[in-house]
Amino acid sequence: MAYQTVFQRYELKYILTKEQKETILKAMEPYMALDEYGRTTIRNIYYDTDSYRLVRHSLEKPVYKEKLRIRSYSQARPDSTVFVELKKKYQHVVYKRRISLPEEDAMEWISGQCHCKKNTQISEEIDYFLSYYETLHPVLFLSYEREAYYSRDKSDFRVTFDDTILCRQDHLSLENEAYGTPILPEDIVLMEIKCAGGMPLWMTHVLTQEHIYKTSFSKYGTAYQKMILPKLKEAVCHV
């Protein structure tokens, strides 16, 4: 199966109640359709340095930021296809480059046990990233339930709804079950609008009518602030 490997787009985020989600879904019906995968549990392993350099820099809201993760769209096995993703954001535009590999190969490559089995421009960029941030290692497992919608007119406009966002710092494997500490209340949904250009007028109208406003939200950043940072502060207090 061929997978898209390069993305360049805007990603706009909104925090919704479940009631607001239902209102938006009703407005979307003539224009959007649920993708073929339906409701999916997405699993991610985030990589960072010993000092959490990447996430700390991201939380400072710089002009440029970047991160590395491995993602699967179901509970993985060693031979399951997963994605090693290098995600960068510059002046509000998101650039994502990813390479698909069997889970076992991806984990061995990123851990430094072997070279990437695919020699491509993207693998070379990820290799440079790994060498630049010398102490990169898995620091967080983060999962969520996603519903993804695509535009019926075949444009690049997409809308996703994420809930049940869970994180943990043990059992950092895509082969494990999705469980962990919630980072949002149970009745809250994260909506992301992904587009290369402008937003359709019908979506602008419903957001205006419902007084729904764009927000800054990072799943990894929120997990760091709510779960990782308190542990680091506690450890310092006990030194």
C-alpha positions as CSV (number, residue, x, y, z in Angstrom):
1,M,0.0,0.0,0.0
2,A,1.3,3.5,-0.9
3,Y,1.4,6.0,2.0
4,Q,1.7,9.7,1.8
5,T,5.2,10.6,3.1
6,V,5.4,14.4,2.9
7,F,2.8,16.9,4.4
8,Q,2.8,20.7,4.3
9,R,-0.2,22.3,5.8
10,Y,-1.8,24.4,8.5
11,E,-3.1,22.6,11.5
12,L,-5.6,24.5,13.5
13,K,-6.7,23.2,16.9
14,Y,-9.9,23.7,18.9
15,I,-11.1,22.4,22.3
16,L,-14.7,21.3,22.1
17,T,-17.4,20.0,24.4
18,K,-19.1,16.9,23.0
19,E,-22.2,19.0,22.3
20,Q,-20.1,21.4,20.2
21,K,-18.7,18.4,18.4
22,E,-22.2,17.1,17.5
23,T,-23.1,20.6,16.2
24,I,-20.0,20.7,13.9
25,L,-20.6,17.1,12.7
26,K,-24.2,18.1,11.7
27,A,-22.8,21.1,9.7
28,M,-20.2,18.8,8.1
29,E,-22.6,16.2,6.8
30,P,-23.1,17.8,3.3
31,Y,-19.4,18.4,2.8
32,M,-17.3,15.8,4.7
33,A,-17.2,12.0,5.1
34,L,-15.7,9.7,7.7
35,D,-12.6,8.0,6.3
36,E,-12.4,4.3,5.7
37,Y,-10.8,3.5,9.0
38,G,-13.7,4.9,11.1
39,R,-12.8,5.4,14.8
40,T,-9.1,4.5,15.3
41,T,-6.9,4.1,18.3
42,I,-3.6,5.9,17.4
43,R,-0.5,5.1,19.4
44,N,2.6,7.2,19.5
45,I,6.0,7.0,21.1
46,Y,7.7,10.4,21.5
47,Y,11.5,10.8,21.6
48,D,13.3,13.5,23.5
49,T,16.7,14.2,25.1
50,D,17.7,13.5,28.7
51,S,16.8,17.1,29.6
52,Y,13.5,17.1,27.5
53,R,15.0,19.7,25.3
54,L,12.5,19.3,22.4
55,V,9.3,19.7,24.5
56,R,10.7,22.5,26.6
57,H,11.7,24.4,23.5
58,S,8.2,23.8,22.0
59,L,6.4,25.1,25.1
60,E,8.3,28.4,24.7
61,K,6.3,28.9,21.4
62,P,9.3,29.6,19.2
63,V,9.1,30.5,15.5
64,Y,10.6,27.0,14.7
65,K,10.1,23.7,16.5
66,E,10.5,20.1,15.8
67,K,9.8,16.6,17.2
68,L,10.3,12.9,16.5
69,R,7.8,10.1,17.1
70,I,6.9,6.6,16.0
71,R,3.2,6.1,15.2
72,S,0.9,3.2,14.6
73,Y,-2.8,3.1,13.7
74,S,-3.5,-0.1,15.6
75,Q,-1.9,-2.3,18.2
76,A,1.4,-3.3,16.5
77,R,3.2,-6.5,16.0
78,P,6.9,-6.7,15.1
79,D,5.9,-7.0,11.4
80,S,3.2,-4.3,11.5
81,T,3.6,-1.1,9.4
82,V,4.4,1.9,11.6
83,F,5.6,5.4,10.8
84,V,8.7,7.2,11.9
85,E,7.7,10.9,11.7
86,L,9.8,14.0,11.8
87,K,7.4,16.9,12.4
88,K,8.5,20.5,12.1
89,K,6.6,23.8,12.5
90,Y,7.8,27.1,11.1
91,Q,5.8,30.3,11.2
92,H,2.5,28.4,11.7
93,V,3.0,26.0,8.8
94,V,3.5,22.3,9.7
95,Y,5.9,20.2,7.7
96,K,5.7,16.4,8.3
97,R,8.0,13.9,6.7
98,R,7.6,10.2,7.5
99,I,8.8,6.8,6.5
100,S,6.9,3.5,6.9
101,L,8.7,0.5,8.2
102,P,7.9,-2.8,10.1
103,E,7.6,-2.0,13.8
104,E,10.7,-4.0,14.8
105,D,12.9,-2.3,12.1
106,A,11.7,1.1,13.1
107,M,12.4,0.6,16.8
108,E,15.9,-0.9,16.1
109,W,16.8,2.0,13.7
110,I,15.7,4.8,16.0
111,S,17.4,3.2,19.0
112,G,20.7,3.1,17.0
113,Q,20.9,-0.7,16.7
114,C,21.0,-0.6,12.9
115,H,20.7,1.6,9.8
116,C,17.3,2.3,8.3
117,K,16.3,-0.5,5.9
118,K,15.1,2.2,3.4
119,N,17.7,4.6,2.2
120,T,15.8,7.8,1.2
121,Q,16.0,11.5,1.6
122,I,13.7,11.3,4.6
123,S,15.7,8.6,6.3
124,E,18.8,10.8,5.9
125,E,17.0,13.7,7.5
126,I,15.9,11.6,10.4
127,D,19.5,10.2,10.8
128,Y,20.8,13.8,11.0
129,F,18.2,14.6,13.6
130,L,19.2,11.6,15.6
131,S,22.9,12.6,15.4
132,Y,22.2,16.2,16.3
133,Y,20.2,15.4,19.4
134,E,22.6,12.9,20.8
135,T,20.7,11.5,23.7
136,L,17.3,10.9,22.0
137,H,15.4,8.1,23.6
138,P,11.7,7.1,24.1
139,V,10.1,9.2,26.8
140,L,6.4,9.0,26.4
141,F,3.6,6.7,25.1
142,L,0.6,8.7,24.0
143,S,-2.6,7.3,22.6
144,Y,-6.0,8.6,21.6
145,E,-9.2,7.7,19.8
146,R,-9.5,9.5,16.4
147,E,-12.3,10.1,13.9
148,A,-10.9,11.6,10.7
149,Y,-13.1,13.2,8.0
150,Y,-12.1,14.1,4.4
151,S,-13.7,16.5,2.0
152,R,-16.3,15.1,-0.4
153,D,-15.0,17.4,-3.1
154,K,-11.6,15.7,-3.0
155,S,-9.8,18.8,-1.7
156,D,-7.0,18.6,0.9
157,F,-9.3,19.9,3.7
158,R,-9.5,17.4,6.6
159,V,-11.0,17.5,10.1
160,T,-10.1,15.1,12.9
161,F,-11.7,14.6,16.4
162,D,-9.5,13.2,19.2
163,D,-10.7,12.1,22.6
164,T,-9.5,9.7,25.3
165,I,-6.0,11.1,25.1
166,L,-3.9,8.9,27.4
167,C,-0.2,9.0,28.3
168,R,2.3,7.0,30.3
169,Q,6.1,6.7,30.8
170,D,6.3,2.9,31.2
171,H,5.9,0.1,28.7
172,L,6.9,2.3,25.8
173,S,6.0,0.0,23.0
174,L,3.4,0.2,20.2
175,E,2.8,-3.5,20.8
176,N,1.1,-2.8,24.2
177,E,-2.5,-1.9,25.0
178,A,-3.6,1.8,25.0
179,Y,-3.8,2.9,28.6
180,G,-2.4,5.7,30.8
181,T,-3.2,9.0,32.5
182,P,-5.8,11.2,30.8
183,I,-4.6,14.7,29.8
184,L,-8.1,16.2,29.1
185,P,-11.4,15.8,30.9
186,E,-13.7,13.0,29.7
187,D,-16.2,15.3,28.1
188,I,-13.7,17.3,26.1
189,V,-12.7,16.7,22.4
190,L,-9.7,18.1,20.5
191,M,-10.7,19.1,16.9
192,E,-7.9,19.7,14.4
193,I,-8.5,21.3,11.0
194,K,-5.8,20.5,8.5
195,C,-5.6,22.5,5.2
196,A,-3.1,23.8,2.8
197,G,-4.9,27.0,2.2
198,G,-8.1,28.7,3.4
199,M,-10.9,27.3,5.4
200,P,-14.3,26.7,3.7
201,L,-16.9,29.3,4.4
202,W,-19.4,26.8,5.9
203,M,-16.8,25.8,8.5
204,T,-16.0,29.4,9.3
205,H,-19.7,30.1,9.8
206,V,-20.4,27.3,12.2
207,L,-17.3,28.1,14.3
208,T,-18.4,31.8,14.5
209,Q,-22.0,30.9,15.3
210,E,-20.9,28.5,18.1
211,H,-18.2,30.9,19.5
212,I,-15.5,28.3,19.0
213,Y,-12.0,29.8,18.8
214,K,-8.6,28.5,17.7
215,T,-6.3,27.5,20.6
216,S,-2.7,26.4,21.0
217,F,-2.5,22.8,22.2
218,S,0.2,20.2,22.1
219,K,-0.6,16.6,23.3
220,Y,3.0,15.9,24.2
221,G,3.5,19.4,25.7
222,T,0.4,19.0,27.8
223,A,1.5,15.5,28.9
224,Y,4.9,17.0,29.9
225,Q,3.3,19.8,31.9
226,K,0.8,17.6,33.7
227,M,2.7,14.4,34.2
228,I,6.5,14.6,33.6
229,L,7.3,18.1,34.9
230,P,5.7,17.5,38.4
231,K,7.8,14.3,38.7
232,L,11.0,16.2,37.8
233,K,10.3,18.9,40.3
234,E,9.6,16.3,43.0
235,A,12.8,14.5,42.2
236,V,14.8,17.8,42.6
237,C,13.1,18.5,46.0
238,H,14.3,15.1,47.3
239,V,17.9,15.6,46.2
